[in-house]
Amino acid sequence: MSWRPQEPPARWLRKIPSRYHTFVRYLVRISLAGMAAFGCFCLYYVGLASSYDIAQVGKLPQRNIVYDRSNNEIDAVVGSNIDLITFEDLPAFMVKALQAREDAEFFTHSGIHVRGLMRATVRNVKDRKFTQGASTLSMQLARNTYEIRAKSLHRKFLEIALTLRVENHYDKPQIMAGYLNRIYFGVGAGHLGIQNASKNYFGKHVSNLNESECAMLIGIIRGPHIFSPWRDLDAAKSQRNQVLDRMIAMKFIDDGEKQRIIALPIHITKPEDVATEKSYAIQAVVREVNKLVPEEELQHGGLKIYTTLDMPWQRRLEGELQKALLSLEKDRDYSAPTIAQHAGTENPNYLQMTAVTLETKTGAILAQIGGREYEHSRFDRSNSARRDLGTAFEIFVAAAAAERGRPIYPGSPVATGRPIGPQGVERIARRCGLTGPFLQTEDLYRGAVSATPMEMAIGLSTLANQGSRPRPYLVREIRNSENEVIVNNGPLYFPALKPQAARKSLSVLKETKGTDVFTGATGSEREAWTLRLGPKGSTAIWVGFDKPQIITQETRLKKLLAEIATRLDNN
């Protein structure tokens, strides 16, 4: 057996007593292994973080814009409602308030507050659960961008790695603006974004907020629901004061400044004044867009929604109908309930109106009025309420007679309808867009059938369009954020009856200054209709109560509705 001399210890070990050499060697090996493991750990999370698209941080959901038929923007909220701001839009006081409340070292750290993170880690170990987060604004931006919600060590490590990437690609002003554009400010406050919260809570652009309003908005970030000024103004003011106290601690302001700021006026808007859908027409646009565009794409935002609405005509029609109702209310002791008394309800004693105008040749919806006041009742009667037609049904009786080559007796629908029979009249009415139900007796000729104003507008358009029934539509085109057309909507027709028969049926309408009008009412004097063919298209108007009751004398109703048509012609 040969003897091999033991190798001398490494030079760095010679200064250590020999009895510790083995221990030190193991310690070094363990340290190297630990460093290698830590390096692999870091590489894993760096690699995982690199798989996320960093550009998403800057790609915020944009507001969808709605246009009328003349391509003028309409004040409407459809889907995404984030109104973005830049750092330059922020008042300097708000920047300091946010720094004091949420991230004191925001402008100096690299995205991770190491001391705060270590304190939070110790606290979490003691509590045996994640009670502390120590998140900087950069970390919160990364978390909100990539929807990292689960509370776990893996989530925290991934969040740290993503935060370092965010800090490497974006500067501090971009990070702060991105954070404020993404955070949640409570239901009804526009949901996301400092600008929406500013407009909805205070009715002004964020750049115009005073110091007290700035501090209040920053204060409610930690509890947007419980600290909402709509829910608890005193709690919101308490949070504002806490923000000001933090600003004093950081020497941004002194106590005298705090007292001056507290004394500044704060004007809080009313929640009912902030509507996501401000009219029946916009409510209808929302419904149609939801059918045409996937929810994900709608919420991503940046859509340009081109509608068929003729807003000047919509306003004229609404104005004339409002005048008509005020005139009717003078005849009897009607009293319209206040919005505060009956918000969101249908009051049976409140005289209502509804109207639809279709472009005759295409079916494009030019105007849609679902009730007298949208703030009073959100129920859209133009599409959802079926009303008795009475004498307004005569035009379809006439169409059935003309289709069969039978004579039309204007003003005598029973005489016109008898040679055809109820089934024959029903067949033509259904072809024109009415859905019934239809009686199989002579009462059908007298108008014992109900329909929605939309159905009546479709039916009138059909007769005026040579017997070709147009499909009503409200959205003509939608473009995405890249200006690419994703929805292209246009006219669609269905054959209903012969052109000659359609033309003859219009003989029951009365021509006035180039406009054909038919006014009708039920024999019970509880419903009143006007059918109008004019330059703006085919219009169906209904006036009555949600719970039927006598309005006024039938002659008075017909005269009033005829006056509406005349005023529309003259304006």
C-alpha positions as semicolon CSV with decimal commas, in nm:
position;residue;x (nm);y (nm);z (nm)
1;M;0,000;0,000;0,000
2;S;0,152;0,327;-0,114
3;W;0,142;0,635;0,099
4;R;0,031;0,968;-0,043
5;P;0,114;1,286;0,144
6;Q;-0,194;1,500;0,242
7;E;-0,235;1,814;0,034
8;P;-0,165;2,132;0,226
9;P;-0,474;2,340;0,304
10;A;-0,568;2,621;0,073
11;R;-0,396;2,947;0,145
12;W;-0,716;3,109;0,275
13;L;-0,752;2,821;0,528
14;R;-0,398;2,847;0,670
15;K;-0,497;3,132;0,895
16;I;-0,777;2,920;1,045
17;P;-0,692;2,656;1,307
18;S;-0,673;2,311;1,146
19;R;-0,945;2,168;1,367
20;Y;-1,200;2,399;1,191
21;H;-1,092;2,326;0,834
22;T;-1,351;2,053;0,767
23;F;-1,636;2,263;0,907
24;V;-1,532;2,568;0,704
25;R;-1,506;2,362;0,385
26;Y;-1,864;2,232;0,433
27;L;-1,983;2,584;0,512
28;V;-1,829;2,719;0,192
29;R;-1,981;2,439;-0,015
30;I;-2,322;2,498;0,135
31;S;-2,292;2,872;0,070
32;L;-2,192;2,813;-0,291
33;A;-2,480;2,571;-0,336
34;G;-2,714;2,824;-0,178
35;M;-2,587;3,098;-0,406
36;A;-2,633;2,871;-0,708
37;A;-2,985;2,784;-0,593
38;F;-3,064;3,150;-0,535
39;G;-2,928;3,232;-0,880
40;C;-3,150;2,964;-1,034
41;F;-3,442;3,095;-0,829
42;C;-3,384;3,448;-0,958
43;L;-3,337;3,325;-1,314
44;Y;-3,664;3,134;-1,294
45;Y;-3,866;3,440;-1,191
46;V;-3,679;3,668;-1,430
47;G;-3,764;3,424;-1,710
48;L;-4,124;3,395;-1,595
49;A;-4,159;3,773;-1,576
50;S;-4,008;3,812;-1,923
51;S;-4,292;3,602;-2,067
52;Y;-4,537;3,884;-1,981
53;D;-4,589;4,158;-2,240
54;I;-4,440;4,469;-2,079
55;A;-4,628;4,687;-2,328
56;Q;-4,951;4,595;-2,146
57;V;-4,855;4,840;-1,872
58;G;-4,907;5,126;-2,116
59;K;-5,208;4,973;-2,291
60;L;-5,495;5,095;-2,078
61;P;-5,859;5,039;-2,171
62;Q;-5,971;5,345;-2,364
63;R;-6,310;5,509;-2,372
64;N;-6,546;5,389;-2,644
65;I;-6,677;5,684;-2,846
66;V;-7,030;5,697;-2,986
67;Y;-7,127;5,906;-3,290
68;D;-7,459;6,003;-3,446
69;R;-7,542;5,966;-3,816
70;S;-7,360;6,296;-3,891
71;N;-7,047;6,164;-3,715
72;N;-7,088;6,406;-3,424
73;E;-6,983;6,263;-3,088
74;I;-7,265;6,171;-2,848
75;D;-7,220;6,193;-2,471
76;A;-7,262;5,823;-2,393
77;V;-7,099;5,544;-2,197
78;V;-7,081;5,210;-2,376
79;G;-6,857;4,945;-2,224
80;S;-6,516;5,078;-2,118
81;N;-6,537;5,418;-1,953
82;I;-6,178;5,486;-1,851
83;D;-6,090;5,847;-1,923
84;L;-5,710;5,852;-1,919
85;I;-5,483;6,119;-1,773
86;T;-5,110;6,185;-1,801
87;F;-4,872;6,287;-1,524
88;E;-4,892;6,645;-1,649
89;D;-5,269;6,646;-1,577
90;L;-5,211;6,583;-1,206
91;P;-5,201;6,878;-0,967
92;A;-4,863;6,899;-0,794
93;F;-5,044;6,874;-0,459
94;M;-5,203;6,543;-0,560
95;V;-4,862;6,398;-0,649
96;K;-4,729;6,485;-0,303
97;A;-5,046;6,358;-0,135
98;L;-5,016;6,022;-0,311
99;Q;-4,648;5,999;-0,223
100;A;-4,718;6,078;0,144
101;R;-5,007;5,832;0,173
102;E;-4,895;5,537;-0,038
103;D;-4,523;5,542;-0,120
104;A;-4,297;5,793;0,056
105;E;-3,981;5,692;-0,135
106;F;-4,149;5,650;-0,473
107;F;-3,915;5,883;-0,661
108;T;-3,597;5,731;-0,513
109;H;-3,649;5,353;-0,486
110;S;-3,600;5,107;-0,769
111;G;-3,953;4,972;-0,746
112;I;-3,900;4,761;-0,434
113;H;-3,895;4,909;-0,085
114;V;-3,648;4,663;0,067
115;R;-3,683;4,768;0,430
116;G;-4,060;4,777;0,409
117;L;-4,064;4,438;0,240
118;M;-3,847;4,288;0,514
119;R;-4,069;4,434;0,786
120;A;-4,378;4,295;0,612
121;T;-4,213;3,953;0,577
122;V;-4,134;3,937;0,950
123;R;-4,489;4,042;1,033
124;N;-4,638;3,782;0,797
125;V;-4,423;3,509;0,955
126;K;-4,542;3,612;1,302
127;D;-4,908;3,623;1,192
128;R;-4,871;3,304;0,985
129;K;-5,068;3,468;0,707
130;F;-5,033;3,752;0,454
131;T;-5,145;4,052;0,657
132;Q;-4,883;4,294;0,521
133;G;-4,787;4,361;0,162
134;A;-4,543;4,655;0,164
135;S;-4,634;4,721;-0,199
136;T;-4,494;5,028;-0,373
137;L;-4,691;5,209;-0,642
138;S;-4,477;5,026;-0,899
139;M;-4,566;4,690;-0,747
140;Q;-4,936;4,778;-0,740
141;L;-4,920;4,884;-1,104
142;A;-4,761;4,550;-1,198
143;R;-5,021;4,362;-0,995
144;N;-5,316;4,549;-1,146
145;T;-5,183;4,525;-1,500
146;Y;-5,135;4,149;-1,496
147;E;-5,420;4,064;-1,255
148;I;-5,193;3,899;-0,995
149;R;-5,443;3,850;-0,713
150;A;-5,365;3,527;-0,527
151;K;-5,183;3,584;-0,195
152;S;-4,884;3,350;-0,195
153;L;-4,505;3,358;-0,195
154;H;-4,503;3,266;-0,562
155;R;-4,730;3,561;-0,640
156;K;-4,510;3,797;-0,441
157;F;-4,187;3,682;-0,610
158;L;-4,346;3,713;-0,953
159;E;-4,477;4,058;-0,863
160;I;-4,126;4,168;-0,759
161;A;-3,975;4,043;-1,085
162;L;-4,245;4,214;-1,291
163;T;-4,200;4,535;-1,091
164;L;-3,829;4,545;-1,175
165;R;-3,919;4,509;-1,543
166;V;-4,175;4,789;-1,514
167;E;-3,918;5,018;-1,351
168;N;-3,667;4,933;-1,625
169;H;-3,909;5,022;-1,908
170;Y;-4,106;5,317;-1,770
171;D;-4,009;5,636;-1,589
172;K;-4,158;5,747;-1,258
173;P;-4,417;5,991;-1,403
174;Q;-4,545;5,720;-1,639
175;I;-4,568;5,471;-1,352
176;M;-4,763;5,710;-1,129
177;A;-5,002;5,805;-1,408
178;G;-5,048;5,438;-1,502
179;Y;-5,123;5,351;-1,139
180;L;-5,385;5,626;-1,104
181;N;-5,546;5,529;-1,435
182;R;-5,589;5,168;-1,327
183;I;-5,697;5,175;-0,963
184;Y;-6,054;5,116;-0,851
185;F;-6,256;5,403;-0,705
186;G;-6,584;5,230;-0,633
187;V;-6,907;5,136;-0,808
188;G;-7,071;5,442;-0,958
189;A;-6,748;5,644;-0,955
190;G;-6,659;5,528;-1,302
191;H;-6,511;5,210;-1,155
192;L;-6,153;5,266;-1,273
193;G;-5,930;5,570;-1,300
194;I;-5,867;5,894;-1,115
195;Q;-6,023;6,105;-1,392
196;N;-6,356;5,919;-1,384
197;A;-6,364;5,944;-1,006
198;S;-6,290;6,317;-1,025
199;K;-6,565;6,384;-1,279
200;N;-6,824;6,169;-1,104
201;Y;-6,755;6,268;-0,742
202;F;-6,675;6,636;-0,801
203;G;-6,797;6,709;-1,154
204;K;-6,462;6,839;-1,277
205;H;-6,141;6,739;-1,452
206;V;-5,870;6,611;-1,221
207;S;-5,645;6,905;-1,314
208;N;-5,904;7,144;-1,165
209;L;-5,933;6,980;-0,822
210;N;-5,846;7,190;-0,519
211;E;-5,614;7,062;-0,246
212;S;-5,896;6,935;-0,027
213;E;-6,051;6,735;-0,313
214;C;-5,710;6,597;-0,409
215;A;-5,646;6,475;-0,056
216;M;-5,994;6,321;-0,034
217;L;-5,952;6,123;-0,357
218;I;-5,613;5,994;-0,243
219;G;-5,760;5,913;0,098
220;I;-6,035;5,685;-0,033
221;I;-5,797;5,467;-0,238
222;R;-5,752;5,220;0,050
223;G;-6,127;5,170;0,087
224;P;-6,312;5,304;-0,217
225;H;-6,640;5,149;-0,109
226;I;-6,651;5,229;0,262
227;F;-6,485;5,571;0,223
228;S;-6,685;5,683;-0,080
229;P;-6,815;6,040;-0,029
230;W;-7,147;5,921;-0,171
231;R;-7,171;5,651;0,094
232;D;-7,018;5,828;0,395
233;L;-6,895;6,185;0,350
234;D;-6,766;6,205;0,707
235;A;-6,551;5,896;0,652
236;A;-6,417;6,046;0,329
237;K;-6,327;6,367;0,513
238;S;-6,155;6,164;0,785
239;Q;-5,939;5,995;0,523
240;R;-5,859;6,334;0,372
241;N;-5,739;6,455;0,711
242;Q;-5,519;6,146;0,752
243;V;-5,356;6,221;0,417
244;L;-5,290;6,578;0,528
245;D;-5,137;6,453;0,855
246;R;-4,898;6,230;0,657
247;M;-4,805;6,530;0,443
248;I;-4,724;6,724;0,760
249;A;-4,506;6,435;0,881
250;M;-4,314;6,445;0,553
251;K;-4,287;6,825;0,580
252;F;-4,480;6,883;0,256
253;I;-4,719;7,116;0,443
254;D;-4,748;7,256;0,796
255;D;-5,045;7,260;1,034
256;G;-5,152;7,604;0,917
257;E;-5,172;7,478;0,559
258;K;-5,375;7,181;0,676
259;Q;-5,635;7,407;0,838
260;R;-5,656;7,621;0,524
261;I;-5,707;7,314;0,306
262;I;-5,976;7,167;0,533
263;A;-6,168;7,494;0,502
264;L;-6,176;7,475;0,121
265;P;-6,523;7,401;-0,026
266;I;-6,599;7,051;-0,153
267;H;-6,901;7,013;-0,379
268;I;-7,003;6,647;-0,409
269;T;-7,225;6,552;-0,702
270;K;-7,533;6,336;-0,656
271;P;-7,509;5,971;-0,763
272;E;-7,832;5,998;-0,962
273;D;-7,671;6,274;-1,172
274;V;-7,409;6,027;-1,292
275;A;-7,575;5,791;-1,540
276;T;-7,397;5,535;-1,753
277;E;-7,688;5,557;-1,996
278;K;-7,833;5,902;-2,022
279;S;-8,131;5,840;-2,246
280;Y;-8,351;5,568;-2,389
281;A;-8,170;5,601;-2,722
282;I;-7,831;5,544;-2,560
283;Q;-7,973;5,254;-2,360
284;A;-8,081;5,100;-2,692
285;V;-7,733;5,159;-2,839
286;V;-7,579;4,976;-2,543
287;R;-7,811;4,678;-2,597
288;E;-7,730;4,656;-2,967
289;V;-7,353;4,696;-2,919
290;N;-7,356;4,419;-2,658
291;K;-7,504;4,187;-2,921
292;L;-7,252;4,284;-3,189
293;V;-6,923;4,299;-2,995
294;P;-6,772;4,040;-2,756
295;E;-6,755;4,157;-2,395
296;E;-6,373;4,132;-2,386
297;E;-6,333;4,357;-2,688
298;L;-6,592;4,601;-2,558
299;Q;-6,415;4,636;-2,223
300;H;-6,074;4,670;-2,390
301;G;-6,208;4,998;-2,525
302;G;-6,095;5,228;-2,801
303;L;-6,399;5,149;-3,015
304;K;-6,563;5,404;-3,244
305;I;-6,934;5,329;-3,258
306;Y;-7,121;5,497;-3,544
307;T;-7,497;5,499;-3,490
308;T;-7,794;5,590;-3,708
309;L;-7,934;5,842;-3,458
310;D;-8,030;6,183;-3,591
311;M;-7,975;6,382;-3,273
312;P;-8,129;6,713;-3,392
313;W;-8,445;6,525;-3,491
314;Q;-8,440;6,327;-3,165
315;R;-8,432;6,652;-2,966
316;R;-8,708;6,812;-3,176
317;L;-8,933;6,511;-3,136
318;E;-8,875;6,498;-2,761
319;G;-8,942;6,870;-2,728
320;E;-9,271;6,864;-2,919
321;L;-9,397;6,564;-2,727
322;Q;-9,311;6,729;-2,396
323;K;-9,514;7,035;-2,501
324;A;-9,806;6,810;-2,593
325;L;-9,805;6,638;-2,255
326;L;-9,793;6,971;-2,071
327;S;-10,094;7,082;-2,276
328;L;-10,285;6,765;-2,188
329;E;-10,204;6,804;-1,820
330;K;-10,370;7,143;-1,821
331;D;-10,696;6,976;-1,925
332;R;-10,706;6,767;-1,608
333;D;-10,543;6,774;-1,269
334;Y;-10,241;6,571;-1,370
335;S;-9,926;6,623;-1,167
336;A;-9,598;6,478;-1,283
337;P;-9,407;6,325;-0,990
338;T;-9,066;6,463;-0,908
339;I;-8,760;6,258;-0,988
340;A;-8,669;6,247;-0,619
341;Q;-9,008;6,099;-0,530
342;H;-9,029;5,836;-0,799
343;A;-8,679;5,768;-0,928
344;G;-8,666;5,424;-1,087
345;T;-9,039;5,358;-1,062
346;E;-9,331;5,357;-1,303
347;N;-9,600;5,585;-1,162
348;P;-9,942;5,487;-1,305
349;N;-10,066;5,848;-1,277
350;Y;-9,778;5,994;-1,475
351;L;-9,873;6,073;-1,836
352;Q;-9,623;5,903;-2,062
353;M;-9,507;5,920;-2,421
354;T;-9,295;5,712;-2,653
355;A;-9,192;5,744;-3,017
356;V;-8,976;5,579;-3,282
357;T;-8,861;5,721;-3,615
358;L;-8,717;5,490;-3,881
359;E;-8,555;5,597;-4,204
360;T;-8,826;5,465;-4,437
361;K;-8,608;5,309;-4,706
362;T;-8,340;5,154;-4,482
363;G;-8,489;5,091;-4,137
364;A;-8,212;5,297;-3,971
365;I;-8,338;5,421;-3,634
366;L;-8,327;5,802;-3,638
367;A;-8,492;5,859;-3,301
368;Q;-8,604;5,639;-3,013
369;I;-8,790;5,776;-2,712
370;G;-8,887;5,520;-2,451
371;G;-9,068;5,744;-2,206
372;R;-9,117;6,095;-2,078
373;E;-8,815;6,120;-1,846
374;Y;-8,530;5,872;-1,843
375;E;-8,435;5,978;-1,488
376;H;-8,790;5,902;-1,372
377;S;-8,817;5,558;-1,529
378;R;-8,559;5,349;-1,716
379;F;-8,829;5,125;-1,866
380;D;-8,812;5,154;-2,246
381;R;-9,171;5,157;-2,367
382;S;-9,073;5,193;-2,733
383;N;-8,959;4,831;-2,749
384;S;-9,114;4,663;-2,448
385;A;-9,462;4,805;-2,388
386;R;-9,752;4,673;-2,598
387;R;-10,033;4,926;-2,632
388;D;-10,385;4,899;-2,772
389;L;-10,400;5,034;-3,127
390;G;-10,765;5,127;-3,168
391;T;-10,823;5,317;-3,492
392;A;-10,446;5,328;-3,557
393;F;-10,479;4,968;-3,682
394;E;-10,692;5,085;-3,978
395;I;-10,389;5,129;-4,202
396;F;-10,312;4,756;-4,183
397;V;-10,675;4,663;-4,249
398;A;-10,646;4,882;-4,558
399;A;-10,322;4,704;-4,658
400;A;-10,493;4,363;-4,632
401;A;-10,782;4,482;-4,850
402;A;-10,549;4,632;-5,110
403;E;-10,344;4,310;-5,123
404;R;-10,663;4,119;-5,207
405;G;-10,777;4,381;-5,459
406;R;-11,067;4,484;-5,239
407;P;-11,188;4,844;-5,195
408;I;-11,072;5,059;-4,902
409;Y;-11,324;5,267;-4,709
410;P;-11,128;5,533;-4,515
411;G;-11,274;5,581;-4,169
412;S;-11,473;5,252;-4,191
413;P;-11,227;4,973;-4,108
414;V;-11,504;4,719;-4,045
415;A;-11,645;4,768;-4,394
416;T;-11,291;4,745;-4,533
417;G;-11,201;4,433;-4,340
418;R;-11,515;4,218;-4,368
419;P;-11,448;4,091;-4,723
420;I;-11,097;3,986;-4,611
421;G;-11,170;3,823;-4,276
422;P;-10,968;3,839;-3,955
423;Q;-10,715;3,578;-4,070
424;G;-10,639;3,770;-4,389
425;V;-10,588;4,093;-4,194
426;E;-10,369;3,915;-3,941
427;R;-10,152;3,768;-4,218
428;I;-10,072;4,109;-4,366
429;A;-10,024;4,273;-4,024
430;R;-9,769;4,005;-3,931
431;R;-9,589;4,053;-4,262
432;C;-9,565;4,422;-4,180
433;G;-9,397;4,350;-3,847
434;L;-9,678;4,332;-3,590
435;T;-9,673;4,025;-3,367
436;G;-10,016;4,035;-3,203
437;P;-10,196;3,854;-3,047
438;F;-10,481;3,903;-3,291
439;L;-10,851;3,843;-3,226
440;Q;-11,039;3,633;-3,481
441;T;-11,350;3,850;-3,468
442;E;-11,463;4,177;-3,625
443;D;-11,323;4,358;-3,321
444;L;-10,984;4,310;-3,487
445;Y;-11,085;4,560;-3,759
446;R;-11,167;4,812;-3,487
447;G;-10,815;4,781;-3,348
448;A;-10,856;4,521;-3,070
449;V;-10,486;4,440;-3,096
450;S;-10,175;4,571;-2,929
451;A;-9,829;4,656;-3,058
452;T;-9,512;4,836;-2,955
453;P;-9,421;5,174;-3,105
454;M;-9,123;5,004;-3,272
455;E;-9,355;4,755;-3,443
456;M;-9,581;5,035;-3,560
457;A;-9,285;5,227;-3,703
458;I;-9,170;4,911;-3,884
459;G;-9,520;4,853;-4,020
460;L;-9,551;5,212;-4,142
461;S;-9,207;5,191;-4,305
462;T;-9,309;4,871;-4,480
463;L;-9,614;5,030;-4,640
464;A;-9,419;5,342;-4,736
465;N;-9,134;5,131;-4,875
466;Q;-9,334;4,965;-5,152
467;G;-9,424;4,668;-4,933
468;S;-9,063;4,581;-4,845
469;R;-9,018;4,551;-4,468
470;P;-8,686;4,696;-4,346
471;R;-8,505;4,552;-4,047
472;P;-8,454;4,828;-3,786
473;Y;-8,093;4,885;-3,684
474;L;-7,918;5,138;-3,465
475;V;-7,545;5,072;-3,516
476;R;-7,412;5,113;-3,869
477;E;-7,039;5,062;-3,812
478;I;-6,789;4,988;-3,535
479;R;-6,413;5,039;-3,565
480;N;-6,150;4,915;-3,319
481;S;-5,859;5,109;-3,169
482;E;-5,655;5,039;-3,487
483;N;-5,940;5,196;-3,691
484;E;-6,025;4,859;-3,845
485;V;-6,392;4,792;-3,924
486;I;-6,513;4,507;-3,701
487;V;-6,889;4,557;-3,754
488;N;-7,050;4,675;-4,075
489;N;-7,426;4,697;-4,046
490;G;-7,667;4,801;-4,315
491;P;-8,019;4,767;-4,452
492;L;-8,186;4,429;-4,467
493;Y;-8,530;4,378;-4,625
494;F;-8,811;4,122;-4,615
495;P;-9,093;4,109;-4,875
496;A;-9,429;4,176;-4,711
497;L;-9,688;4,270;-4,976
498;K;-9,722;4,398;-5,331
499;P;-9,595;4,752;-5,403
500;Q;-9,932;4,858;-5,545
501;A;-10,116;4,734;-5,236
502;A;-9,870;4,916;-5,009
503;R;-9,926;5,243;-5,194
504;K;-10,305;5,209;-5,182
505;S;-10,306;5,142;-4,806
506;L;-10,155;5,486;-4,744
507;S;-10,476;5,644;-4,868
508;V;-10,611;5,640;-4,512
509;L;-10,339;5,891;-4,411
510;K;-10,410;6,262;-4,438
511;E;-10,161;6,468;-4,636
512;T;-10,048;6,798;-4,484
513;K;-9,767;7,002;-4,640
514;G;-9,594;6,699;-4,789
515;T;-9,637;6,490;-4,474
516;D;-9,884;6,203;-4,443
517;V;-10,036;6,172;-4,096
518;F;-10,288;5,942;-3,929
519;T;-10,408;6,015;-3,575
520;G;-10,602;5,754;-3,385
521;A;-10,722;5,666;-3,039
522;T;-10,893;5,379;-2,865
523;G;-11,264;5,407;-2,804
524;S;-11,196;5,412;-2,431
525;E;-10,988;5,730;-2,477
526;R;-10,699;5,567;-2,290
527;E;-10,444;5,539;-2,574
528;A;-10,355;5,779;-2,852
529;W;-10,140;5,721;-3,160
530;T;-9,996;5,925;-3,443
531;L;-9,845;5,766;-3,752
532;R;-9,640;6,013;-3,953
533;L;-9,467;5,982;-4,290
534;G;-9,242;6,279;-4,345
535;P;-8,902;6,389;-4,473
536;K;-8,735;6,242;-4,163
537;G;-8,889;5,902;-4,207
538;S;-9,166;5,690;-4,057
539;T;-9,265;5,791;-3,705
540;A;-9,493;5,615;-3,459
541;I;-9,597;5,815;-3,150
542;W;-9,793;5,687;-2,850
543;V;-9,936;5,887;-2,559
544;G;-10,104;5,740;-2,251
545;F;-10,055;5,605;-1,901
546;D;-9,859;5,301;-1,788
547;K;-10,176;5,190;-1,613
548;P;-10,450;5,270;-1,867
549;Q;-10,698;5,541;-1,771
550;I;-10,892;5,806;-1,959
551;I;-10,669;6,087;-2,085
552;T;-10,920;6,329;-2,233
553;Q;-11,185;6,336;-2,505
554;E;-11,092;6,152;-2,825
555;T;-11,145;6,462;-3,039
556;R;-10,911;6,657;-2,811
557;L;-10,650;6,381;-2,837
558;K;-10,664;6,368;-3,215
559;K;-10,644;6,745;-3,243
560;L;-10,345;6,758;-3,014
561;L;-10,157;6,484;-3,198
562;A;-10,229;6,652;-3,530
563;E;-10,083;6,973;-3,388
564;I;-9,763;6,784;-3,300
565;A;-9,725;6,667;-3,659
566;T;-9,786;7,019;-3,789
567;R;-9,527;7,173;-3,558
568;L;-9,273;6,911;-3,661
569;D;-9,336;7,004;-4,024
570;N;-9,294;7,375;-3,957
571;N;-8,974;7,349;-3,752
